[in-house]
Amino acid sequence: MGDARLVVSEPAIQRSQADFIDLHAYPGFELNLAQHVENFGMPETQVKPIIMGEFGAHLGSHPNSEAAAEALMNWQVESCRYGSDGWLLWTWDLPEQYEFYSALCGSGEIDHWLAPVIRPDPSRPAASGPAATNLAFGKNAIP
């Protein structure tokens, strides 16, 4: 039960000379994002960018690509509250990564829900249903 590995990342985050910090956290497993943040020892005030250099949706944790897309979008939104500055999805289109949904699987829901053209502000979730593709959302109306 659980992952017995122990990695103390707080010193690297707080005192390293690295230009940015790369952390990996996946939704749908034992820890929620708040618990990952606590385990990583992420400071409330950051002096260097922190990216979620790997996040993805495991097939066993989500019933379909639509549920995976929503979970990943919500994970990204929540990560903004903890100071995440960027994200790299695992995985884009690799069919040999059979344990994880890819961005292009199903009807491309993951690609769609995480795309900056659809959600230019990663701290805000997309509207569900047809409103998720509303290109006028958040734009100024011309009088």
TIVEX-990009 format. One record per atom (N, C-alpha, C): residue number from 1; residue in three letters; atom name; x, y, z. Coordinates in steps of 0.02 Angstrom, whole numbers. Example, Ala and Ser with C-alpha at 12.3 -4.5 7.8 and 13.67 -1.06 7.14 Angstrom:
TIVEX-990009
> 1 | ALA | N | 660 | -284 | 390 $
> 1 | ALA | CA | 615 | -225 | 390 $
> 1 | ALA | C | 660 | -165 | 390 $
> 2 | SER | N | 642 | -112 | 354 $
> 2 | SER | CA | 684 | -53 | 357 $
> 2 | SER | C | 645 | 2 | 394 $
This chain:
TIVEX-990009
> 1 | MET | N | 42 | -59 | 0 $
> 1 | MET | CA | 0 | 0 | 0 $
> 1 | MET | C | 44 | 62 | 0 $
> 2 | GLY | N | 32 | 106 | -47 $
> 2 | GLY | CA | 67 | 169 | -48 $
> 2 | GLY | C | 138 | 164 | -75 $
> 3 | ASP | N | 168 | 221 | -84 $
> 3 | ASP | CA | 236 | 226 | -110 $
> 3 | ASP | C | 281 | 240 | -50 $
> 4 | ALA | N | 327 | 195 | -36 $
> 4 | ALA | CA | 370 | 200 | 22 $
> 4 | ALA | C | 432 | 244 | 11 $
> 5 | ARG | N | 440 | 270 | -50 $
> 5 | ARG | CA | 499 | 312 | -63 $
> 5 | ARG | C | 493 | 378 | -26 $
> 6 | LEU | N | 549 | 404 | -3 $
> 6 | LEU | CA | 550 | 468 | 32 $
> 6 | LEU | C | 600 | 512 | -4 $
> 7 | VAL | N | 577 | 568 | -28 $
> 7 | VAL | CA | 621 | 616 | -61 $
> 7 | VAL | C | 609 | 684 | -27 $
> 8 | VAL | N | 662 | 713 | 0 $
> 8 | VAL | CA | 656 | 777 | 33 $
> 8 | VAL | C | 673 | 831 | -17 $
> 9 | SER | N | 622 | 864 | -44 $
> 9 | SER | CA | 633 | 913 | -97 $
> 9 | SER | C | 636 | 984 | -72 $
> 10 | GLU | N | 616 | 996 | -11 $
> 10 | GLU | CA | 614 | 1064 | 16 $
> 10 | GLU | C | 680 | 1101 | 10 $
> 11 | PRO | N | 738 | 1071 | 29 $
> 11 | PRO | CA | 801 | 1108 | 22 $
> 11 | PRO | C | 815 | 1129 | -50 $
> 12 | ALA | N | 800 | 1085 | -98 $
> 12 | ALA | CA | 812 | 1102 | -168 $
> 12 | ALA | C | 767 | 1160 | -190 $
> 13 | ILE | N | 706 | 1158 | -168 $
> 13 | ILE | CA | 659 | 1212 | -186 $
> 13 | ILE | C | 679 | 1278 | -154 $
> 14 | GLN | N | 699 | 1276 | -91 $
> 14 | GLN | CA | 711 | 1337 | -53 $
> 14 | GLN | C | 781 | 1365 | -63 $
> 15 | ARG | N | 832 | 1322 | -72 $
> 15 | ARG | CA | 901 | 1347 | -70 $
> 15 | ARG | C | 943 | 1332 | -132 $
> 16 | SER | N | 916 | 1298 | -181 $
> 16 | SER | CA | 958 | 1280 | -238 $
> 16 | SER | C | 973 | 1339 | -283 $
> 17 | GLN | N | 1022 | 1330 | -326 $
> 17 | GLN | CA | 1038 | 1381 | -376 $
> 17 | GLN | C | 1002 | 1368 | -442 $
> 18 | ALA | N | 955 | 1320 | -442 $
> 18 | ALA | CA | 918 | 1303 | -503 $
> 18 | ALA | C | 878 | 1364 | -527 $
> 19 | ASP | N | 870 | 1368 | -592 $
> 19 | ASP | CA | 831 | 1422 | -622 $
> 19 | ASP | C | 756 | 1413 | -611 $
> 20 | PHE | N | 735 | 1350 | -608 $
> 20 | PHE | CA | 664 | 1335 | -594 $
> 20 | PHE | C | 661 | 1267 | -560 $
> 21 | ILE | N | 604 | 1252 | -531 $
> 21 | ILE | CA | 593 | 1188 | -497 $
> 21 | ILE | C | 541 | 1149 | -536 $
> 22 | ASP | N | 556 | 1084 | -546 $
> 22 | ASP | CA | 513 | 1039 | -584 $
> 22 | ASP | C | 486 | 986 | -536 $
> 23 | LEU | N | 421 | 988 | -524 $
> 23 | LEU | CA | 389 | 939 | -480 $
> 23 | LEU | C | 339 | 897 | -520 $
> 24 | HIS | N | 330 | 834 | -500 $
> 24 | HIS | CA | 284 | 789 | -534 $
> 24 | HIS | C | 229 | 769 | -486 $
> 25 | ALA | N | 166 | 777 | -507 $
> 25 | ALA | CA | 109 | 758 | -465 $
> 25 | ALA | C | 51 | 739 | -511 $
> 26 | TYR | N | 19 | 683 | -495 $
> 26 | TYR | CA | -34 | 656 | -537 $
> 26 | TYR | C | -100 | 653 | -497 $
> 27 | PRO | N | -155 | 674 | -528 $
> 27 | PRO | CA | -220 | 666 | -494 $
> 27 | PRO | C | -243 | 593 | -497 $
> 28 | GLY | N | -286 | 575 | -449 $
> 28 | GLY | CA | -317 | 510 | -452 $
> 28 | GLY | C | -282 | 455 | -413 $
> 29 | PHE | N | -228 | 472 | -377 $
> 29 | PHE | CA | -194 | 423 | -336 $
> 29 | PHE | C | -207 | 439 | -263 $
> 30 | GLU | N | -165 | 415 | -219 $
> 30 | GLU | CA | -178 | 421 | -147 $
> 30 | GLU | C | -177 | 493 | -121 $
> 31 | LEU | N | -134 | 535 | -149 $
> 31 | LEU | CA | -127 | 603 | -122 $
> 31 | LEU | C | -166 | 653 | -164 $
> 32 | ASN | N | -198 | 701 | -130 $
> 32 | ASN | CA | -227 | 757 | -167 $
> 32 | ASN | C | -172 | 809 | -177 $
> 33 | LEU | N | -187 | 863 | -212 $
> 33 | LEU | CA | -135 | 911 | -228 $
> 33 | LEU | C | -109 | 947 | -166 $
> 34 | ALA | N | -152 | 962 | -119 $
> 34 | ALA | CA | -130 | 995 | -57 $
> 34 | ALA | C | -79 | 951 | -20 $
> 35 | GLN | N | -90 | 886 | -21 $
> 35 | GLN | CA | -43 | 840 | 11 $
> 35 | GLN | C | 23 | 836 | -27 $
> 36 | HIS | N | 21 | 838 | -94 $
> 36 | HIS | CA | 82 | 841 | -133 $
> 36 | HIS | C | 122 | 904 | -116 $
> 37 | VAL | N | 87 | 961 | -114 $
> 37 | VAL | CA | 120 | 1025 | -99 $
> 37 | VAL | C | 153 | 1022 | -31 $
> 38 | GLU | N | 119 | 994 | 18 $
> 38 | GLU | CA | 147 | 988 | 85 $
> 38 | GLU | C | 208 | 942 | 84 $
> 39 | ASN | N | 202 | 885 | 50 $
> 39 | ASN | CA | 259 | 838 | 46 $
> 39 | ASN | C | 318 | 868 | 9 $
> 40 | PHE | N | 306 | 907 | -43 $
> 40 | PHE | CA | 361 | 938 | -80 $
> 40 | PHE | C | 394 | 994 | -38 $
> 41 | GLY | N | 358 | 1020 | 11 $
> 41 | GLY | CA | 385 | 1076 | 50 $
> 41 | GLY | C | 386 | 1140 | 10 $
> 42 | MET | N | 335 | 1150 | -32 $
> 42 | MET | CA | 332 | 1210 | -74 $
> 42 | MET | C | 320 | 1271 | -30 $
> 43 | PRO | N | 362 | 1322 | -38 $
> 43 | PRO | CA | 353 | 1383 | 1 $
> 43 | PRO | C | 292 | 1422 | -23 $
> 44 | GLU | N | 263 | 1462 | 23 $
> 44 | GLU | CA | 207 | 1504 | 3 $
> 44 | GLU | C | 230 | 1560 | -42 $
> 45 | THR | N | 289 | 1587 | -30 $
> 45 | THR | CA | 318 | 1639 | -72 $
> 45 | THR | C | 375 | 1608 | -111 $
> 46 | GLN | N | 373 | 1614 | -176 $
> 46 | GLN | CA | 423 | 1582 | -218 $
> 46 | GLN | C | 468 | 1633 | -252 $
> 47 | VAL | N | 532 | 1617 | -253 $
> 47 | VAL | CA | 579 | 1662 | -286 $
> 47 | VAL | C | 599 | 1636 | -355 $
> 48 | LYS | N | 579 | 1575 | -371 $
> 48 | LYS | CA | 595 | 1547 | -437 $
> 48 | LYS | C | 533 | 1511 | -463 $
> 49 | PRO | N | 526 | 1505 | -528 $
> 49 | PRO | CA | 467 | 1471 | -556 $
> 49 | PRO | C | 464 | 1397 | -535 $
> 50 | ILE | N | 404 | 1374 | -524 $
> 50 | ILE | CA | 392 | 1303 | -511 $
> 50 | ILE | C | 345 | 1278 | -565 $
> 51 | ILE | N | 369 | 1226 | -600 $
> 51 | ILE | CA | 326 | 1196 | -652 $
> 51 | ILE | C | 306 | 1125 | -629 $
> 52 | MET | N | 248 | 1106 | -651 $
> 52 | MET | CA | 227 | 1037 | -642 $
> 52 | MET | C | 252 | 1002 | -704 $
> 53 | GLY | N | 314 | 980 | -700 $
> 53 | GLY | CA | 349 | 953 | -758 $
> 53 | GLY | C | 323 | 887 | -783 $
> 54 | GLU | N | 276 | 860 | -746 $
> 54 | GLU | CA | 244 | 798 | -769 $
> 54 | GLU | C | 179 | 791 | -730 $
> 55 | PHE | N | 124 | 789 | -766 $
> 55 | PHE | CA | 59 | 770 | -737 $
> 55 | PHE | C | 19 | 736 | -790 $
> 56 | GLY | N | -22 | 689 | -770 $
> 56 | GLY | CA | -59 | 649 | -818 $
> 56 | GLY | C | -115 | 612 | -784 $
> 57 | ALA | N | -152 | 575 | -824 $
> 57 | ALA | CA | -211 | 539 | -799 $
> 57 | ALA | C | -202 | 464 | -812 $
> 58 | HIS | N | -199 | 426 | -759 $
> 58 | HIS | CA | -192 | 353 | -762 $
> 58 | HIS | C | -259 | 322 | -781 $
> 59 | LEU | N | -257 | 273 | -825 $
> 59 | LEU | CA | -319 | 240 | -847 $
> 59 | LEU | C | -359 | 211 | -789 $
> 60 | GLY | N | -325 | 185 | -739 $
> 60 | GLY | CA | -359 | 155 | -683 $
> 60 | GLY | C | -392 | 204 | -635 $
> 61 | SER | N | -376 | 268 | -643 $
> 61 | SER | CA | -403 | 319 | -598 $
> 61 | SER | C | -461 | 358 | -627 $
> 62 | HIS | N | -473 | 351 | -692 $
> 62 | HIS | CA | -525 | 390 | -726 $
> 62 | HIS | C | -561 | 344 | -775 $
> 63 | PRO | N | -628 | 345 | -775 $
> 63 | PRO | CA | -666 | 297 | -815 $
> 63 | PRO | C | -662 | 308 | -891 $
> 64 | ASN | N | -647 | 369 | -912 $
> 64 | ASN | CA | -643 | 383 | -984 $
> 64 | ASN | C | -602 | 447 | -995 $
> 65 | SER | N | -589 | 462 | -1058 $
> 65 | SER | CA | -547 | 521 | -1074 $
> 65 | SER | C | -580 | 586 | -1055 $
> 66 | GLU | N | -646 | 589 | -1055 $
> 66 | GLU | CA | -681 | 650 | -1034 $
> 66 | GLU | C | -670 | 663 | -959 $
> 67 | ALA | N | -676 | 611 | -918 $
> 67 | ALA | CA | -664 | 618 | -847 $
> 67 | ALA | C | -591 | 635 | -833 $
> 68 | ALA | N | -546 | 605 | -872 $
> 68 | ALA | CA | -475 | 620 | -865 $
> 68 | ALA | C | -461 | 692 | -881 $
> 69 | ALA | N | -492 | 717 | -935 $
> 69 | ALA | CA | -482 | 787 | -955 $
> 69 | ALA | C | -506 | 835 | -900 $
> 70 | GLU | N | -563 | 820 | -872 $
> 70 | GLU | CA | -589 | 864 | -819 $
> 70 | GLU | C | -544 | 861 | -757 $
> 71 | ALA | N | -520 | 802 | -739 $
> 71 | ALA | CA | -476 | 795 | -681 $
> 71 | ALA | C | -411 | 833 | -692 $
> 72 | LEU | N | -382 | 829 | -752 $
> 72 | LEU | CA | -320 | 864 | -767 $
> 72 | LEU | C | -330 | 939 | -767 $
> 73 | MET | N | -385 | 962 | -795 $
> 73 | MET | CA | -399 | 1034 | -795 $
> 73 | MET | C | -406 | 1059 | -724 $
> 74 | ASN | N | -445 | 1023 | -683 $
> 74 | ASN | CA | -455 | 1044 | -613 $
> 74 | ASN | C | -389 | 1042 | -574 $
> 75 | TRP | N | -346 | 993 | -588 $
> 75 | TRP | CA | -281 | 988 | -556 $
> 75 | TRP | C | -238 | 1048 | -574 $
> 76 | GLN | N | -240 | 1067 | -638 $
> 76 | GLN | CA | -202 | 1125 | -661 $
> 76 | GLN | C | -228 | 1188 | -628 $
> 77 | VAL | N | -294 | 1197 | -626 $
> 77 | VAL | CA | -324 | 1256 | -594 $
> 77 | VAL | C | -303 | 1260 | -521 $
> 78 | GLU | N | -310 | 1204 | -485 $
> 78 | GLU | CA | -292 | 1204 | -415 $
> 78 | GLU | C | -217 | 1217 | -405 $
> 79 | SER | N | -175 | 1192 | -450 $
> 79 | SER | CA | -103 | 1202 | -442 $
> 79 | SER | C | -84 | 1275 | -447 $
> 80 | CYS | N | -124 | 1315 | -481 $
> 80 | CYS | CA | -110 | 1387 | -485 $
> 80 | CYS | C | -114 | 1419 | -416 $
> 81 | ARG | N | -159 | 1395 | -374 $
> 81 | ARG | CA | -165 | 1422 | -306 $
> 81 | ARG | C | -103 | 1409 | -265 $
> 82 | TYR | N | -64 | 1359 | -284 $
> 82 | TYR | CA | -3 | 1342 | -248 $
> 82 | TYR | C | 59 | 1369 | -282 $
> 83 | GLY | N | 50 | 1407 | -335 $
> 83 | GLY | CA | 106 | 1441 | -367 $
> 83 | GLY | C | 137 | 1407 | -428 $
> 84 | SER | N | 105 | 1356 | -455 $
> 84 | SER | CA | 132 | 1325 | -516 $
> 84 | SER | C | 132 | 1375 | -573 $
> 85 | ASP | N | 186 | 1376 | -609 $
> 85 | ASP | CA | 195 | 1424 | -664 $
> 85 | ASP | C | 192 | 1393 | -733 $
> 86 | GLY | N | 193 | 1326 | -737 $
> 86 | GLY | CA | 191 | 1293 | -802 $
> 86 | GLY | C | 178 | 1219 | -792 $
> 87 | TRP | N | 160 | 1185 | -847 $
> 87 | TRP | CA | 139 | 1115 | -845 $
> 87 | TRP | C | 163 | 1079 | -907 $
> 88 | LEU | N | 182 | 1017 | -898 $
> 88 | LEU | CA | 199 | 973 | -953 $
> 88 | LEU | C | 157 | 910 | -944 $
> 89 | LEU | N | 115 | 895 | -992 $
> 89 | LEU | CA | 69 | 838 | -988 $
> 89 | LEU | C | 105 | 774 | -1005 $
> 90 | TRP | N | 90 | 722 | -967 $
> 90 | TRP | CA | 114 | 655 | -982 $
> 90 | TRP | C | 53 | 615 | -1004 $
> 91 | THR | N | 45 | 602 | -1063 $
> 91 | THR | CA | 86 | 605 | -1121 $
> 91 | THR | C | 45 | 634 | -1179 $
> 92 | TRP | N | 77 | 655 | -1231 $
> 92 | TRP | CA | 41 | 688 | -1286 $
> 92 | TRP | C | 7 | 637 | -1332 $
> 93 | ASP | N | 46 | 593 | -1363 $
> 93 | ASP | CA | 16 | 549 | -1413 $
> 93 | ASP | C | 50 | 480 | -1416 $
> 94 | LEU | N | 84 | 461 | -1365 $
> 94 | LEU | CA | 122 | 398 | -1367 $
> 94 | LEU | C | 76 | 338 | -1353 $
> 95 | PRO | N | 62 | 298 | -1404 $
> 95 | PRO | CA | 19 | 240 | -1394 $
> 95 | PRO | C | 50 | 187 | -1349 $
> 96 | GLU | N | 117 | 187 | -1344 $
> 96 | GLU | CA | 149 | 137 | -1301 $
> 96 | GLU | C | 143 | 154 | -1227 $
> 97 | GLN | N | 118 | 212 | -1210 $
> 97 | GLN | CA | 105 | 230 | -1141 $
> 97 | GLN | C | 34 | 208 | -1124 $
> 98 | TYR | N | 23 | 144 | -1127 $
> 98 | TYR | CA | -44 | 116 | -1122 $
> 98 | TYR | C | -76 | 124 | -1053 $
> 99 | GLU | N | -38 | 143 | -1003 $
> 99 | GLU | CA | -67 | 152 | -936 $
> 99 | GLU | C | -95 | 222 | -925 $
> 100 | PHE | N | -82 | 268 | -971 $
> 100 | PHE | CA | -104 | 337 | -963 $
> 100 | PHE | C | -143 | 361 | -1023 $
> 101 | TYR | N | -191 | 404 | -1010 $
> 101 | TYR | CA | -226 | 437 | -1065 $
> 101 | TYR | C | -178 | 486 | -1097 $
> 102 | SER | N | -179 | 489 | -1163 $
> 102 | SER | CA | -139 | 539 | -1198 $
> 102 | SER | C | -183 | 600 | -1213 $
> 103 | ALA | N | -151 | 655 | -1230 $
> 103 | ALA | CA | -188 | 716 | -1246 $
> 103 | ALA | C | -235 | 706 | -1306 $
> 104 | LEU | N | -216 | 660 | -1351 $
> 104 | LEU | CA | -254 | 651 | -1412 $
> 104 | LEU | C | -302 | 592 | -1410 $
> 105 | CYS | N | -305 | 556 | -1354 $
> 105 | CYS | CA | -349 | 497 | -1351 $
> 105 | CYS | C | -422 | 518 | -1353 $
> 106 | GLY | N | -465 | 469 | -1363 $
> 106 | GLY | CA | -537 | 484 | -1368 $
> 106 | GLY | C | -549 | 533 | -1425 $
> 107 | SER | N | -584 | 586 | -1409 $
> 107 | SER | CA | -596 | 639 | -1458 $
> 107 | SER | C | -551 | 699 | -1446 $
> 108 | GLY | N | -496 | 689 | -1412 $
> 108 | GLY | CA | -449 | 743 | -1398 $
> 108 | GLY | C | -471 | 789 | -1342 $
> 109 | GLU | N | -512 | 763 | -1295 $
> 109 | GLU | CA | -538 | 804 | -1240 $
> 109 | GLU | C | -483 | 834 | -1197 $
> 110 | ILE | N | -431 | 796 | -1183 $
> 110 | ILE | CA | -377 | 821 | -1141 $
> 110 | ILE | C | -342 | 879 | -1175 $
> 111 | ASP | N | -325 | 870 | -1239 $
> 111 | ASP | CA | -294 | 924 | -1278 $
> 111 | ASP | C | -339 | 986 | -1276 $
> 112 | HIS | N | -403 | 975 | -1287 $
> 112 | HIS | CA | -451 | 1031 | -1290 $
> 112 | HIS | C | -454 | 1068 | -1223 $
> 113 | TRP | N | -464 | 1032 | -1168 $
> 113 | TRP | CA | -475 | 1064 | -1103 $
> 113 | TRP | C | -413 | 1096 | -1075 $
> 114 | LEU | N | -354 | 1074 | -1097 $
> 114 | LEU | CA | -292 | 1104 | -1072 $
> 114 | LEU | C | -263 | 1156 | -1120 $
> 115 | ALA | N | -291 | 1162 | -1179 $
> 115 | ALA | CA | -263 | 1207 | -1230 $
> 115 | ALA | C | -269 | 1280 | -1210 $
> 116 | PRO | N | -213 | 1317 | -1213 $
> 116 | PRO | CA | -216 | 1389 | -1198 $
> 116 | PRO | C | -262 | 1429 | -1243 $
> 117 | VAL | N | -273 | 1405 | -1304 $
> 117 | VAL | CA | -319 | 1442 | -1348 $
> 117 | VAL | C | -391 | 1437 | -1322 $
> 118 | ILE | N | -407 | 1383 | -1287 $
> 118 | ILE | CA | -473 | 1375 | -1257 $
> 118 | ILE | C | -475 | 1405 | -1187 $
> 119 | ARG | N | -422 | 1394 | -1149 $
> 119 | ARG | CA | -417 | 1418 | -1080 $
> 119 | ARG | C | -353 | 1460 | -1074 $
> 120 | PRO | N | -354 | 1523 | -1095 $
> 120 | PRO | CA | -294 | 1563 | -1091 $
> 120 | PRO | C | -270 | 1576 | -1019 $
> 121 | ASP | N | -316 | 1571 | -971 $
> 121 | ASP | CA | -298 | 1579 | -901 $
> 121 | ASP | C | -302 | 1511 | -867 $
> 122 | PRO | N | -244 | 1479 | -855 $
> 122 | PRO | CA | -245 | 1411 | -826 $
> 122 | PRO | C | -272 | 1409 | -755 $
> 123 | SER | N | -282 | 1466 | -724 $
> 123 | SER | CA | -310 | 1467 | -656 $
> 123 | SER | C | -386 | 1465 | -656 $
> 124 | ARG | N | -416 | 1465 | -715 $
> 124 | ARG | CA | -489 | 1463 | -720 $
> 124 | ARG | C | -511 | 1402 | -760 $
> 125 | PRO | N | -560 | 1366 | -734 $
> 125 | PRO | CA | -584 | 1307 | -772 $
> 125 | PRO | C | -625 | 1329 | -833 $
> 126 | ALA | N | -627 | 1285 | -882 $
> 126 | ALA | CA | -670 | 1297 | -940 $
> 126 | ALA | C | -741 | 1283 | -920 $
> 127 | ALA | N | -787 | 1314 | -954 $
> 127 | ALA | CA | -857 | 1298 | -944 $
> 127 | ALA | C | -868 | 1228 | -973 $
> 128 | SER | N | -916 | 1192 | -946 $
> 128 | SER | CA | -928 | 1125 | -971 $
> 128 | SER | C | -976 | 1128 | -1030 $
> 129 | GLY | N | -980 | 1074 | -1067 $
> 129 | GLY | CA | -1026 | 1069 | -1124 $
> 129 | GLY | C | -1008 | 1115 | -1180 $
> 130 | PRO | N | -1058 | 1138 | -1218 $
> 130 | PRO | CA | -1045 | 1180 | -1277 $
> 130 | PRO | C | -1010 | 1245 | -1259 $
> 131 | ALA | N | -1018 | 1270 | -1198 $
> 131 | ALA | CA | -986 | 1333 | -1179 $
> 131 | ALA | C | -910 | 1326 | -1175 $
> 132 | ALA | N | -885 | 1265 | -1172 $
> 132 | ALA | CA | -813 | 1254 | -1167 $
> 132 | ALA | C | -778 | 1278 | -1230 $
> 133 | THR | N | -813 | 1283 | -1285 $
> 133 | THR | CA | -782 | 1306 | -1347 $
> 133 | THR | C | -806 | 1376 | -1367 $
> 134 | ASN | N | -833 | 1413 | -1320 $
> 134 | ASN | CA | -857 | 1481 | -1333 $
> 134 | ASN | C | -798 | 1528 | -1340 $
> 135 | LEU | N | -780 | 1545 | -1401 $
> 135 | LEU | CA | -722 | 1587 | -1414 $
> 135 | LEU | C | -733 | 1659 | -1391 $
> 136 | ALA | N | -795 | 1679 | -1379 $
> 136 | ALA | CA | -809 | 1747 | -1357 $
> 136 | ALA | C | -805 | 1753 | -1281 $
> 137 | PHE | N | -799 | 1697 | -1245 $
> 137 | PHE | CA | -797 | 1699 | -1173 $
> 137 | PHE | C | -741 | 1744 | -1148 $
> 138 | GLY | N | -758 | 1792 | -1105 $
> 138 | GLY | CA | -709 | 1836 | -1076 $
> 138 | GLY | C | -685 | 1893 | -1121 $
> 139 | LYS | N | -712 | 1898 | -1181 $
> 139 | LYS | CA | -692 | 1950 | -1228 $
> 139 | LYS | C | -738 | 2011 | -1220 $
> 140 | ASN | N | -713 | 2069 | -1239 $
> 140 | ASN | CA | -752 | 2130 | -1236 $
> 140 | ASN | C | -799 | 2133 | -1295 $
> 141 | ALA | N | -860 | 2155 | -1282 $
> 141 | ALA | CA | -908 | 2163 | -1336 $
> 141 | ALA | C | -896 | 2231 | -1370 $
> 142 | ILE | N | -905 | 2233 | -1435 $
> 142 | ILE | CA | -897 | 2295 | -1472 $
> 142 | ILE | C | -964 | 2331 | -1471 $
> 143 | PRO | N | -967 | 2393 | -1446 $
> 143 | PRO | CA | -1031 | 2428 | -1442 $
> 143 | PRO | C | -1057 | 2447 | -1510 $
